[in-house]
Amino acid sequence: MSATDATAGSEVKAKHSLATRIAARTGGGVLRVFLILAALFWLMPTVGLLLSSLRDSGDIAASGWWTVFTAPAQITTENYSRLLENEAITDSLFSTVMITVPATVLVVVIGALAGYAFAWMEFPGRDWWFMVVVGLLVVPVQVALVPVSELFGVIGIFETTIGVVLFHVAFGLPFAIFLLRNFFAEIPRELLEAARLDGAGEVRLFTRVVMPLGGPAIASLGIFQFLWVWNDMLVALIFADSDSAPITVALQRQVRQFGNNIDVLAPGAFVSMIIPLAVFFAFQRQFVSGVMAGAVK
């Protein structure tokens, strides 16, 4: 090959590489712009609710929340002061925590124990029992409302916090067991056998080997369960009384009783939404790790 051909070939490669770099940079820039716009579009309702919660009822009735950018004097914190003085809302926030935290912890703990048993322990009918758990995944909540209400009434826990927690635990466990069993089953058998050779029993094996390896999946399950219970209103409407009603039911009752008190409803709705968002962003790394691990496996 002559020197001229070699020079021409190198120029063509240089042009192709330059074109490739330009296309990559351009495509990356377009993708970044698209992702930024998607994020802003997703956050717009949250921002609108936040700004509405910082305006009084007269301004809310007169104009939209976006007018804050041209008239920042509308912003006030009096709505949150009224919210803290509203005993129905503050008590419902405490009730929401008392329902959500136990329901989440119990589902994670029991689901992890059962998932480990179905994955690595031998007992009669293990596969058949697991098929029953999988079958329970398709049972809708609405089907169980009437019979469970009658059962809770007989044993005396209807319209109590314990009844709401037990209902959420019962319907959260099938998914928890299914998810964690499949995740635990992917742990290398050699690792567990090596721990058993070192003298580890089932309890030590579960706490020292399986739980640390299953951290991402457990965190993902905890986030799912927390968000589901915190945002639930159907179960709470039926199984909770006025003294144990969560924030979702309290806000619904405020709308029914005082349809024009937007200055209380807006900050209450924002508080009920910002807490699960904060939990999600606090554990987003573990959540992504769990989702990616499940996708790869």
C-alpha positions as a Markdown table, in Angstrom:
| # | Residue | x | y | z |
|---|---|---|---|---|
| 1 | Met | 0.0 | 0.0 | 0.0 |
| 2 | Ser | 1.4 | 3.4 | -1.0 |
| 3 | Ala | 2.0 | 6.3 | 1.4 |
| 4 | Thr | -0.9 | 8.2 | -0.3 |
| 5 | Asp | -3.4 | 5.4 | 0.4 |
| 6 | Ala | -2.2 | 5.1 | 4.0 |
| 7 | Thr | -2.6 | 8.9 | 4.4 |
| 8 | Ala | -6.1 | 8.8 | 2.9 |
| 9 | Gly | -7.1 | 5.9 | 5.1 |
| 10 | Ser | -5.9 | 7.7 | 8.2 |
| 11 | Glu | -7.8 | 10.8 | 7.2 |
| 12 | Val | -11.0 | 8.8 | 6.8 |
| 13 | Lys | -10.5 | 7.1 | 10.2 |
| 14 | Ala | -9.9 | 10.5 | 11.8 |
| 15 | Lys | -13.1 | 11.9 | 10.2 |
| 16 | His | -15.1 | 8.8 | 11.3 |
| 17 | Ser | -13.7 | 9.1 | 14.9 |
| 18 | Leu | -14.5 | 12.9 | 14.9 |
| 19 | Ala | -18.0 | 12.2 | 13.6 |
| 20 | Thr | -18.5 | 9.5 | 16.2 |
| 21 | Arg | -17.4 | 11.8 | 19.0 |
| 22 | Ile | -19.6 | 14.6 | 17.9 |
| 23 | Ala | -22.6 | 12.2 | 17.6 |
| 24 | Ala | -21.9 | 10.7 | 21.0 |
| 25 | Arg | -21.6 | 14.1 | 22.6 |
| 26 | Thr | -24.7 | 15.4 | 20.9 |
| 27 | Gly | -26.7 | 12.3 | 21.8 |
| 28 | Gly | -25.6 | 12.5 | 25.4 |
| 29 | Gly | -26.6 | 16.2 | 25.5 |
| 30 | Val | -30.0 | 15.4 | 24.1 |
| 31 | Leu | -30.5 | 12.6 | 26.6 |
| 32 | Arg | -29.5 | 14.8 | 29.5 |
| 33 | Val | -32.0 | 17.5 | 28.4 |
| 34 | Phe | -34.7 | 14.9 | 28.1 |
| 35 | Leu | -34.0 | 13.4 | 31.5 |
| 36 | Ile | -34.0 | 16.9 | 33.1 |
| 37 | Leu | -37.3 | 17.8 | 31.5 |
| 38 | Ala | -38.8 | 14.5 | 32.6 |
| 39 | Ala | -37.6 | 15.1 | 36.1 |
| 40 | Leu | -39.0 | 18.6 | 36.2 |
| 41 | Phe | -42.3 | 17.3 | 34.8 |
| 42 | Trp | -42.4 | 14.6 | 37.4 |
| 43 | Leu | -41.7 | 17.1 | 40.2 |
| 44 | Met | -44.1 | 19.7 | 39.0 |
| 45 | Pro | -47.1 | 18.5 | 41.1 |
| 46 | Thr | -45.0 | 18.3 | 44.2 |
| 47 | Val | -43.7 | 21.8 | 43.7 |
| 48 | Gly | -47.2 | 23.1 | 43.0 |
| 49 | Leu | -48.5 | 21.5 | 46.2 |
| 50 | Leu | -45.6 | 23.0 | 48.2 |
| 51 | Leu | -46.2 | 26.5 | 46.8 |
| 52 | Ser | -49.9 | 26.2 | 47.4 |
| 53 | Ser | -49.3 | 25.2 | 51.0 |
| 54 | Leu | -47.4 | 28.4 | 51.5 |
| 55 | Arg | -50.2 | 30.6 | 50.2 |
| 56 | Asp | -53.3 | 31.7 | 52.1 |
| 57 | Ser | -56.8 | 30.7 | 51.0 |
| 58 | Gly | -57.6 | 34.0 | 49.4 |
| 59 | Asp | -54.5 | 33.8 | 47.1 |
| 60 | Ile | -55.2 | 30.2 | 46.3 |
| 61 | Ala | -58.8 | 31.0 | 45.2 |
| 62 | Ala | -57.7 | 34.1 | 43.2 |
| 63 | Ser | -54.9 | 32.6 | 41.1 |
| 64 | Gly | -52.7 | 29.6 | 40.4 |
| 65 | Trp | -49.6 | 28.6 | 42.4 |
| 66 | Trp | -47.3 | 29.7 | 39.6 |
| 67 | Thr | -48.0 | 33.4 | 40.4 |
| 68 | Val | -45.7 | 33.0 | 43.4 |
| 69 | Phe | -42.8 | 33.5 | 41.0 |
| 70 | Thr | -44.1 | 37.0 | 40.1 |
| 71 | Ala | -45.5 | 37.8 | 43.6 |
| 72 | Pro | -43.2 | 36.2 | 46.2 |
| 73 | Ala | -44.9 | 38.2 | 49.0 |
| 74 | Gln | -47.7 | 35.6 | 48.9 |
| 75 | Ile | -45.5 | 33.1 | 50.6 |
| 76 | Thr | -46.4 | 32.6 | 54.3 |
| 77 | Thr | -45.9 | 29.9 | 56.9 |
| 78 | Glu | -49.2 | 30.5 | 58.7 |
| 79 | Asn | -50.8 | 27.5 | 57.0 |
| 80 | Tyr | -48.3 | 25.2 | 58.7 |
| 81 | Ser | -49.0 | 26.9 | 62.0 |
| 82 | Arg | -52.7 | 26.2 | 61.6 |
| 83 | Leu | -51.8 | 22.6 | 60.6 |
| 84 | Leu | -50.0 | 22.1 | 63.9 |
| 85 | Glu | -53.0 | 23.5 | 65.8 |
| 86 | Asn | -55.3 | 21.0 | 64.0 |
| 87 | Glu | -55.5 | 18.0 | 66.4 |
| 88 | Ala | -57.1 | 15.8 | 63.8 |
| 89 | Ile | -54.2 | 16.1 | 61.5 |
| 90 | Thr | -51.4 | 15.9 | 64.1 |
| 91 | Asp | -53.0 | 12.9 | 65.7 |
| 92 | Ser | -53.5 | 11.2 | 62.3 |
| 93 | Leu | -49.8 | 11.6 | 61.6 |
| 94 | Phe | -48.9 | 9.8 | 64.8 |
| 95 | Ser | -51.4 | 7.1 | 64.0 |
| 96 | Thr | -49.9 | 6.7 | 60.5 |
| 97 | Val | -46.5 | 6.1 | 62.0 |
| 98 | Met | -47.9 | 3.7 | 64.5 |
| 99 | Ile | -49.5 | 1.7 | 61.6 |
| 100 | Thr | -46.8 | 2.0 | 59.0 |
| 101 | Val | -43.7 | 1.2 | 61.1 |
| 102 | Pro | -45.0 | -2.1 | 62.7 |
| 103 | Ala | -46.6 | -3.2 | 59.4 |
| 104 | Thr | -43.3 | -2.7 | 57.5 |
| 105 | Val | -41.0 | -4.2 | 60.2 |
| 106 | Leu | -43.2 | -7.3 | 60.7 |
| 107 | Val | -43.5 | -7.9 | 56.9 |
| 108 | Val | -39.7 | -7.6 | 56.4 |
| 109 | Val | -38.8 | -9.8 | 59.4 |
| 110 | Ile | -41.4 | -12.5 | 58.9 |
| 111 | Gly | -40.9 | -12.4 | 55.1 |
| 112 | Ala | -37.1 | -12.8 | 55.5 |
| 113 | Leu | -37.5 | -15.7 | 57.9 |
| 114 | Ala | -40.0 | -17.5 | 55.7 |
| 115 | Gly | -38.0 | -16.7 | 52.5 |
| 116 | Tyr | -34.9 | -18.3 | 54.0 |
| 117 | Ala | -36.9 | -21.4 | 55.1 |
| 118 | Phe | -38.4 | -21.9 | 51.6 |
| 119 | Ala | -35.0 | -21.4 | 50.0 |
| 120 | Trp | -32.7 | -23.4 | 52.1 |
| 121 | Met | -34.5 | -25.5 | 54.7 |
| 122 | Glu | -36.0 | -28.9 | 54.0 |
| 123 | Phe | -39.5 | -29.6 | 55.5 |
| 124 | Pro | -42.5 | -31.7 | 54.3 |
| 125 | Gly | -44.6 | -30.0 | 51.6 |
| 126 | Arg | -42.2 | -27.1 | 51.1 |
| 127 | Asp | -42.9 | -26.7 | 47.4 |
| 128 | Trp | -46.6 | -27.0 | 47.9 |
| 129 | Trp | -46.7 | -24.4 | 50.6 |
| 130 | Phe | -44.7 | -22.1 | 48.4 |
| 131 | Met | -47.2 | -22.6 | 45.6 |
| 132 | Val | -49.9 | -21.5 | 48.1 |
| 133 | Val | -48.0 | -18.4 | 48.9 |
| 134 | Val | -47.7 | -17.6 | 45.1 |
| 135 | Gly | -51.4 | -18.2 | 44.7 |
| 136 | Leu | -52.1 | -15.6 | 47.5 |
| 137 | Leu | -50.4 | -13.0 | 45.4 |
| 138 | Val | -53.4 | -12.8 | 43.0 |
| 139 | Val | -56.0 | -12.4 | 45.8 |
| 140 | Pro | -57.3 | -8.8 | 45.7 |
| 141 | Val | -57.7 | -6.8 | 48.9 |
| 142 | Gln | -61.3 | -6.1 | 48.2 |
| 143 | Val | -62.3 | -9.8 | 48.4 |
| 144 | Ala | -61.1 | -10.0 | 52.0 |
| 145 | Leu | -62.6 | -6.8 | 53.3 |
| 146 | Val | -66.0 | -8.3 | 54.5 |
| 147 | Pro | -64.9 | -11.6 | 55.9 |
| 148 | Val | -61.9 | -10.1 | 57.7 |
| 149 | Ser | -64.1 | -7.4 | 59.1 |
| 150 | Glu | -66.4 | -10.0 | 60.6 |
| 151 | Leu | -63.4 | -12.0 | 61.9 |
| 152 | Phe | -61.9 | -8.9 | 63.5 |
| 153 | Gly | -65.2 | -8.0 | 65.0 |
| 154 | Val | -65.5 | -11.4 | 66.6 |
| 155 | Ile | -62.1 | -11.3 | 68.2 |
| 156 | Gly | -62.4 | -7.6 | 69.2 |
| 157 | Ile | -59.8 | -5.9 | 67.1 |
| 158 | Phe | -62.1 | -4.2 | 64.5 |
| 159 | Glu | -61.6 | -0.4 | 64.3 |
| 160 | Thr | -58.3 | -0.6 | 66.1 |
| 161 | Thr | -54.7 | 0.1 | 65.1 |
| 162 | Ile | -53.8 | -3.6 | 65.7 |
| 163 | Gly | -56.4 | -4.6 | 63.2 |
| 164 | Val | -55.1 | -2.3 | 60.5 |
| 165 | Val | -51.5 | -3.4 | 61.1 |
| 166 | Leu | -52.5 | -7.1 | 60.9 |
| 167 | Phe | -54.4 | -6.6 | 57.7 |
| 168 | His | -51.5 | -4.9 | 56.0 |
| 169 | Val | -49.1 | -7.6 | 57.3 |
| 170 | Ala | -51.3 | -10.4 | 56.0 |
| 171 | Phe | -51.5 | -9.0 | 52.5 |
| 172 | Gly | -47.9 | -7.9 | 52.4 |
| 173 | Leu | -46.4 | -11.2 | 53.4 |
| 174 | Pro | -47.1 | -13.2 | 50.1 |
| 175 | Phe | -45.1 | -10.7 | 48.0 |
| 176 | Ala | -42.4 | -10.4 | 50.7 |
| 177 | Ile | -41.9 | -14.2 | 50.9 |
| 178 | Phe | -42.0 | -14.6 | 47.1 |
| 179 | Leu | -39.4 | -11.8 | 46.6 |
| 180 | Leu | -37.0 | -12.8 | 49.3 |
| 181 | Arg | -37.2 | -16.5 | 48.7 |
| 182 | Asn | -36.2 | -16.0 | 45.0 |
| 183 | Phe | -33.4 | -13.7 | 46.1 |
| 184 | Phe | -32.1 | -16.0 | 48.8 |
| 185 | Ala | -32.2 | -19.0 | 46.5 |
| 186 | Glu | -29.5 | -17.3 | 44.3 |
| 187 | Ile | -26.9 | -17.3 | 47.1 |
| 188 | Pro | -24.2 | -19.8 | 46.3 |
| 189 | Arg | -24.7 | -23.1 | 48.0 |
| 190 | Glu | -21.0 | -23.4 | 48.6 |
| 191 | Leu | -21.0 | -20.3 | 50.7 |
| 192 | Leu | -23.6 | -21.7 | 53.0 |
| 193 | Glu | -22.0 | -25.1 | 53.2 |
| 194 | Ala | -18.7 | -23.5 | 54.1 |
| 195 | Ala | -20.4 | -21.6 | 57.0 |
| 196 | Arg | -22.0 | -24.9 | 58.2 |
| 197 | Leu | -18.6 | -26.6 | 58.2 |
| 198 | Asp | -17.4 | -23.8 | 60.4 |
| 199 | Gly | -20.1 | -24.7 | 62.9 |
| 200 | Ala | -22.7 | -22.2 | 62.0 |
| 201 | Gly | -26.3 | -23.2 | 62.8 |
| 202 | Glu | -29.4 | -22.0 | 61.0 |
| 203 | Val | -29.8 | -18.9 | 63.2 |
| 204 | Arg | -26.2 | -17.9 | 62.8 |
| 205 | Leu | -26.3 | -18.7 | 59.1 |
| 206 | Phe | -29.3 | -16.5 | 58.6 |
| 207 | Thr | -28.1 | -13.6 | 60.6 |
| 208 | Arg | -24.4 | -13.6 | 59.6 |
| 209 | Val | -24.5 | -14.7 | 56.0 |
| 210 | Val | -28.0 | -14.5 | 54.4 |
| 211 | Met | -29.2 | -11.2 | 55.9 |
| 212 | Pro | -26.0 | -9.2 | 54.9 |
| 213 | Leu | -26.1 | -10.6 | 51.3 |
| 214 | Gly | -29.9 | -10.0 | 51.1 |
| 215 | Gly | -29.6 | -6.4 | 52.3 |
| 216 | Pro | -30.5 | -4.8 | 48.9 |
| 217 | Ala | -33.6 | -7.0 | 48.4 |
| 218 | Ile | -34.7 | -6.4 | 52.0 |
| 219 | Ala | -34.3 | -2.6 | 51.6 |
| 220 | Ser | -36.4 | -2.7 | 48.4 |
| 221 | Leu | -39.1 | -4.7 | 50.1 |
| 222 | Gly | -39.1 | -2.3 | 53.1 |
| 223 | Ile | -39.5 | 0.7 | 50.8 |
| 224 | Phe | -42.4 | -0.9 | 48.8 |
| 225 | Gln | -44.2 | -1.9 | 52.0 |
| 226 | Phe | -43.7 | 1.5 | 53.6 |
| 227 | Leu | -45.0 | 3.4 | 50.6 |
| 228 | Trp | -48.0 | 1.0 | 50.2 |
| 229 | Val | -49.1 | 1.2 | 53.9 |
| 230 | Trp | -48.4 | 5.0 | 54.3 |
| 231 | Asn | -50.5 | 5.9 | 51.2 |
| 232 | Asp | -53.3 | 3.4 | 51.9 |
| 233 | Met | -56.8 | 4.8 | 52.5 |
| 234 | Leu | -59.2 | 1.9 | 51.6 |
| 235 | Val | -58.1 | -0.4 | 54.4 |
| 236 | Ala | -57.9 | 2.4 | 56.9 |
| 237 | Leu | -61.4 | 3.7 | 56.0 |
| 238 | Ile | -62.8 | 0.3 | 56.9 |
| 239 | Phe | -60.6 | -1.0 | 59.8 |
| 240 | Ala | -59.7 | 2.2 | 61.6 |
| 241 | Asp | -61.9 | 4.3 | 63.8 |
| 242 | Ser | -61.7 | 8.1 | 64.3 |
| 243 | Asp | -59.0 | 7.8 | 67.0 |
| 244 | Ser | -56.7 | 5.6 | 64.9 |
| 245 | Ala | -57.3 | 7.0 | 61.5 |
| 246 | Pro | -54.1 | 7.7 | 59.4 |
| 247 | Ile | -53.3 | 10.9 | 57.6 |
| 248 | Thr | -55.0 | 9.8 | 54.3 |
| 249 | Val | -58.4 | 9.3 | 56.1 |
| 250 | Ala | -58.0 | 12.5 | 58.1 |
| 251 | Leu | -57.5 | 14.6 | 55.0 |
| 252 | Gln | -60.5 | 12.9 | 53.3 |
| 253 | Arg | -62.6 | 13.7 | 56.3 |
| 254 | Gln | -61.4 | 17.3 | 56.3 |
| 255 | Val | -62.5 | 17.6 | 52.7 |
| 256 | Arg | -65.9 | 16.2 | 53.5 |
| 257 | Gln | -66.5 | 18.4 | 56.5 |
| 258 | Phe | -64.8 | 21.7 | 55.4 |
| 259 | Gly | -64.6 | 21.7 | 51.7 |
| 260 | Asn | -63.0 | 25.2 | 51.5 |
| 261 | Asn | -60.2 | 24.8 | 54.1 |
| 262 | Ile | -57.5 | 24.5 | 51.5 |
| 263 | Asp | -55.1 | 26.4 | 53.7 |
| 264 | Val | -55.1 | 23.3 | 56.0 |
| 265 | Leu | -55.5 | 20.6 | 53.3 |
| 266 | Ala | -52.6 | 21.7 | 51.2 |
| 267 | Pro | -49.9 | 21.6 | 53.9 |
| 268 | Gly | -51.4 | 18.4 | 55.3 |
| 269 | Ala | -51.2 | 16.8 | 51.9 |
| 270 | Phe | -47.7 | 18.0 | 51.3 |
| 271 | Val | -46.5 | 16.6 | 54.7 |
| 272 | Ser | -48.2 | 13.3 | 54.0 |
| 273 | Met | -46.4 | 13.1 | 50.6 |
| 274 | Ile | -42.9 | 14.4 | 51.6 |
| 275 | Ile | -42.3 | 11.8 | 54.3 |
| 276 | Pro | -42.5 | 8.8 | 51.9 |
| 277 | Leu | -40.4 | 10.7 | 49.4 |
| 278 | Ala | -37.8 | 11.4 | 52.0 |
| 279 | Val | -37.7 | 7.7 | 52.9 |
| 280 | Phe | -37.4 | 6.7 | 49.3 |
| 281 | Phe | -34.5 | 9.1 | 48.6 |
| 282 | Ala | -32.8 | 8.1 | 51.8 |
| 283 | Phe | -32.7 | 4.4 | 50.7 |
| 284 | Gln | -32.5 | 4.9 | 47.0 |
| 285 | Arg | -29.1 | 3.3 | 46.6 |
| 286 | Gln | -30.2 | 0.1 | 48.4 |
| 287 | Phe | -33.4 | 0.2 | 46.3 |
| 288 | Val | -31.6 | 0.4 | 43.0 |
| 289 | Ser | -29.1 | -2.3 | 44.1 |
| 290 | Gly | -31.9 | -4.6 | 45.0 |
| 291 | Val | -33.8 | -4.0 | 41.7 |
| 292 | Met | -30.6 | -4.4 | 39.6 |
| 293 | Ala | -29.6 | -7.6 | 41.5 |
| 294 | Gly | -33.0 | -9.1 | 40.9 |
| 295 | Ala | -32.8 | -8.1 | 37.2 |
| 296 | Val | -29.4 | -9.7 | 36.7 |
| 297 | Lys | -30.3 | -12.9 | 38.6 |
